[in-house]
Amino acid sequence: MKKFCWAFLLFLSVHAIYPQGLGNVSGGSGSDIGFKKAGLRMGLTIPSANYDPAFGVGVTADLGKINEMIGLGVEVDYWSSQKGEGYKEQTKTCFGGGVTAYLYPKLDFPFTSYIGAGLGVYRYSLTHTESLKKNDLEETKVFEPHFEIGGRYPYMENLEFTGAFRINVSDVSTYSILVGALFNFEN
């Protein structure tokens, strides 16, 4: 899976550097990269390692399109979850962000659907709340791939509602159901 992510990022990098050449091969036009939209998202995050489901929040930005069907975005996310009780209680906290490439298939829906894949850097903290040692804290930084499927529904000229299902693949993988809003800054 890591080889696929690296190959996908290499393709996007080459496409971003030389958009007209590859755009003509794929039937699209040149790139339109820049800060287009930004917004907030929140939802249910379910860690895979027996932690309780958590409420996650994030900030996201749309950086435009490489061609008609491929776009770029960035995000910063946060969640915190617990497991165990009493002296065995642990709190797992995640803060990080990444870059995502989106594929926008041409479908006849009243909303824009997409499939995304990307890479990010996430910092995980594990705190033993009632440990025998005071301030017992473990931290790890993980470079991890993520995958997302979702849609955007235009509500007003400068506002879109969003919904997505996202998977971050790591030692503690997370599954997130997210809703949010994007504000258009192009106009």
Salt bridges, closest charged atoms under 4 A:
ASP32 OD1 - LYS36 NZ 2.95
ASP62 OD2 - ARG152 NH1 2.96
GLU68 OE1 - LYS106 NZ 2.69
GLU75 OE2 - HIS146 NE2 3.41
GLU75 OE2 - ARG166 NH2 3.40
ASP77 OD2 - ARG41 NH2 3.55
ASP136 OD2 - HIS128 NE2 3.98
GLU138 OE2 - HIS128 NE2 3.07
GLU139 OE2 - ARG123 NH2 2.74
GLU148 OE2 - ARG41 NH1 3.43
GLU148 OE1 - ARG166 NH1 2.69
GLU160 OE2 - LYS37 NZ 2.82
GLU186 OE2 - LYS36 NZ 3.24
